[in-house]
Amino acid sequence: MKAIGNYIVINEIHEASTTTEGGLELGEKHREDIRYRKGIIVSSGPDVLKKDQHILFDRVSGFPMEHGNKIYKVINLRDVIAIL
């Protein structure tokens, strides 16, 4: 699988749940204070990014895609905030 154009295929890294000051345990989907998510690049259209680089991207960007019984996320290059 090879991304084309300005698209990037990533494996989204899911963070563990966190506990609030009141003792509530919140999963990643319920944390509205975190806008950006971590991911690992599987394939990148432009040569700017390399395979296996860790990135931060906007959580509302992209769409899921299934390939070989695995779910990946496809995002646009402009949605990458930082390379870790």
Disulfide bonds with the S-S distance in Angstrom:
none
